[in-house]
Amino acid sequence: MFCVNYYPFDNKYLQTADELKIKYRPADRTLEEFLEKYQDKSIVIDVRDSFEDLDAKLLKGFSEKYQNIKLIIDFNNKDALEKVQNNKLPFFFADLVSTVDKLHGLMAYHPTDMYICEEFGFFLDKISKILHNNNIKVRVFPNICQSSFPQTKSIKTFFIRPDDIKIYSTFVDVFELISNKDRQETLLKVYKQGEWLGKLKVIIPSFKDELDNRYIFDSFGLIRSKCGKRCMYKPGSCTICDRFLDLADAFKENKIVITKLKKKS
């Protein structure tokens, strides 16, 4: 499932998004009209900026009628948390999770989804099993390099190439794409197609290297999706990311492009 920030749109690419994320505006009386129009999509309503004016009873009525909405709140906002819990509204936290303590702490509030990031992105086989067993969906930001340390080499941060979406779909329920309005159409198209022929930093702006995706082996995502960050926990036991970089440099120097094998239908 692909989630995008909602902007009024008509083109066919944004129509293919599975989930729309919108800002809650208490004075806007067109929310029900919007929900009626997009009943075929999951709707995430971000209430963080307007929680004081949150009409919980109204949203509860919409939730019961359309059954495709959920709210997003901050864990530290106890008033908002109390409102959604008292009204039994489906919700999840905007907080990003990369530690075991936070994972289990937030799980206790029974959110519908959870954002997994940074180091946990290399343990998705284990993390997804825990969350799915508790009826919680796994959400990730595929086109952002994620690490708790800003100087981490881009290739060793958590991110997902368009080419690896099918692999990660085993563990991830919602891929939330981050971009401005002008680039959103292109980004959604690329990730939906599952292929990118160019430098990674074009679609992943936080990627600092000049690595061209055409020179990366298909096994890249399969290995990283559940590698458990062995390079750090068992130093010297895994150098696969560096090897991918070395191979990419060799292929580029010799003008060899990785060609995907087409599966027979």
C-alpha positions in Angstrom: 0.0 0.0 0.0 1.3 3.4 -1.0 0.5 6.5 1.1 0.9 10.1 -0.2 0.1 13.5 1.2 -3.2 14.7 -0.4 -3.2 17.6 -2.8 -6.2 18.1 -5.1 -5.4 15.9 -8.1 -6.7 14.7 -11.3 -3.9 12.8 -12.9 -3.9 9.0 -13.2 -0.7 8.4 -11.2 -1.8 10.0 -8.0 -5.2 8.3 -8.4 -3.2 5.0 -8.0 -2.3 5.9 -4.4 -3.9 3.5 -1.9 -3.9 5.9 1.1 -4.3 9.6 1.4 -3.0 11.7 4.3 -4.7 14.9 5.0 -4.6 17.7 7.6 -7.5 18.1 10.0 -9.1 21.6 9.7 -12.0 22.0 12.1 -13.6 24.9 10.1 -13.6 22.9 6.9 -17.1 21.5 6.3 -16.2 19.4 3.3 -14.6 16.5 5.1 -17.5 14.2 4.7 -17.7 15.0 1.0 -14.0 14.1 0.8 -14.6 10.8 2.7 -17.6 10.0 0.5 -15.5 10.6 -2.7 -12.5 8.5 -1.6 -14.3 5.5 0.0 -12.0 3.2 -1.9 -8.9 4.5 -0.2 -7.6 4.5 3.3 -7.7 8.0 4.8 -5.2 9.2 7.4 -6.3 12.4 9.2 -3.5 14.3 10.9 -5.0 16.1 13.9 -1.8 17.1 15.6 -2.1 20.8 14.7 -5.7 21.2 15.7 -6.3 18.7 18.5 -7.8 21.5 20.8 -10.7 21.8 18.3 -11.0 18.1 17.6 -14.6 17.1 17.2 -14.2 13.6 18.4 -17.8 12.7 18.2 -18.1 13.9 14.6 -15.0 11.9 13.6 -16.4 8.8 15.4 -19.5 9.1 13.3 -17.5 9.3 10.2 -15.4 6.4 11.3 -18.4 4.2 11.8 -20.0 5.3 8.6 -17.0 5.0 6.2 -14.7 2.6 8.2 -11.7 3.7 6.2 -10.3 6.5 8.4 -7.7 6.6 11.1 -6.2 9.5 13.0 -2.5 10.4 13.6 -1.5 12.0 16.9 1.7 12.6 19.0 2.2 10.2 21.9 3.2 13.1 24.2 -0.1 14.8 23.6 -2.1 13.2 26.4 -5.2 15.2 25.8 -5.4 14.0 22.2 -4.7 10.5 23.2 -7.4 10.6 25.8 -9.9 11.9 23.3 -9.3 9.2 20.7 -9.3 6.5 23.3 -12.5 7.6 25.0 -14.2 7.8 21.7 -12.7 4.5 20.4 -11.3 6.2 17.3 -8.8 4.2 15.3 -5.4 6.0 15.6 -1.7 5.6 15.5 1.3 7.7 16.7 3.4 10.0 14.5 6.4 8.9 16.7 9.1 7.0 14.9 10.2 3.6 16.4 13.7 2.2 16.3 14.1 0.7 19.8 12.6 -2.3 21.6 11.4 -0.2 24.6 9.5 2.2 22.4 8.1 -0.6 20.3 6.5 -2.3 23.3 5.7 0.9 25.0 3.5 2.2 22.1 2.1 -1.2 21.4 0.4 -1.1 24.8 -2.0 1.6 23.5 -3.2 -0.6 20.6 -2.5 1.7 17.7 -3.6 0.6 14.2 -0.1 1.3 12.7 3.5 2.0 13.7 6.3 3.9 12.0 9.5 1.7 11.8 12.7 3.5 11.0 16.5 3.6 11.3 18.1 0.4 12.7 14.8 -1.5 12.9 14.6 -1.3 9.1 17.2 -4.1 9.1 15.1 -6.3 11.4 11.8 -6.1 9.6 11.4 -9.9 9.4 11.3 -10.0 13.2 9.6 -6.6 13.9 6.8 -7.2 11.4 6.0 -10.5 13.1 5.7 -8.9 16.5 3.4 -6.1 15.2 1.3 -8.3 12.9 0.7 -10.7 15.8 -0.8 -7.6 17.6 -2.9 -6.5 14.6 -0.6 -3.5 14.0 0.4 -2.5 10.5 4.1 -1.7 9.7 4.7 1.7 8.1 8.0 2.9 6.6 9.4 5.9 4.6 11.1 4.2 1.7 12.7 7.3 0.1 14.5 8.7 3.1 17.9 7.6 4.4 17.4 6.8 8.0 20.1 6.5 10.7 20.4 7.7 14.3 23.8 9.0 13.5 24.0 11.7 10.7 27.4 10.7 9.5 26.4 7.2 8.7 27.4 6.2 5.1 24.3 6.4 2.9 24.5 2.9 1.7 24.3 1.6 5.3 21.3 3.7 6.3 17.8 2.3 6.0 16.0 3.1 2.8 14.2 1.1 0.1 14.7 1.3 -3.6 11.7 1.0 -5.9 13.2 -2.2 -7.2 13.0 -3.8 -3.8 9.3 -2.9 -2.9 8.1 -6.5 -3.7 10.7 -7.9 -1.3 9.8 -5.5 1.5 6.1 -6.0 0.9 6.4 -9.3 2.8 7.0 -7.2 6.0 5.7 -3.7 5.3 2.0 -2.8 5.0 2.3 0.9 4.1 5.0 2.7 2.2 4.7 6.4 2.9 6.3 8.5 0.2 7.8 11.9 1.3 8.0 14.6 -1.3 6.7 18.0 -2.2 3.7 18.4 -4.5 5.7 18.9 -7.6 7.7 15.6 -7.3 5.0 13.4 -5.8 3.5 12.2 -9.1 6.9 11.1 -10.4 7.9 9.5 -7.1 4.7 7.5 -6.9 5.0 6.4 -10.5 8.6 5.1 -10.0 7.8 3.2 -6.8 4.6 1.7 -8.3 6.6 0.5 -11.3 9.2 -1.0 -9.0 12.2 0.2 -11.1 14.5 3.2 -11.2 17.2 3.8 -13.9 19.3 6.6 -12.4 21.1 7.9 -9.4 19.5 7.0 -6.1 19.8 10.6 -4.8 17.3 11.8 -7.4 14.5 9.9 -5.7 16.1 9.7 -2.3 17.3 13.3 -1.7 19.1 12.4 1.6 21.3 9.9 -0.3 24.7 11.6 -0.3 26.6 9.4 -2.8 26.5 9.3 -6.6 25.5 5.7 -6.7 23.6 4.8 -9.9 20.8 2.2 -9.4 21.5 0.6 -12.8 24.7 -0.9 -11.4 23.2 -2.5 -8.3 22.5 -6.3 -8.2 18.8 -7.3 -7.6 19.9 -9.2 -4.4 20.6 -5.9 -2.7 17.1 -5.6 -1.1 16.7 -9.3 -0.3 19.9 -9.3 1.7 19.4 -6.0 3.5 15.7 -6.6 4.4 16.6 -8.9 7.2 20.4 -8.6 7.6 20.1 -7.6 11.3 22.8 -5.0 10.8 25.5 -7.7 11.2 28.2 -5.3 10.2 27.8 -3.5 13.5 26.7 -6.3 15.9 29.3 -8.7 14.5 32.1 -6.6 13.1 33.8 -8.2 10.1 31.0 -10.7 9.6 29.3 -8.8 6.8 30.7 -6.3 4.2 28.0 -6.7 1.7 27.1 -3.0 1.4 30.7 -2.1 0.6 30.9 -4.9 -1.9 27.8 -3.7 -3.6 29.5 -0.2 -3.9 32.7 -1.7 -5.3 30.8 -3.8 -7.8 28.8 -0.8 -8.9 32.0 1.2 -9.4 33.4 -1.6 -11.5 30.3 -2.0 -13.6 30.1 1.8 -14.2 33.8 1.9 -15.2 33.2 -0.9 -17.7 29.8 0.4 -18.8 28.0 -2.7 -17.7 24.4 -2.2 -16.8 22.5 -4.7 -14.7 19.6 -6.1 -16.7 16.7 -7.6 -14.9 15.5 -11.0 -16.1 11.8 -10.9 -17.2 9.8 -13.7 -15.5 7.7 -15.8 -17.8 4.0 -15.4 -17.3 
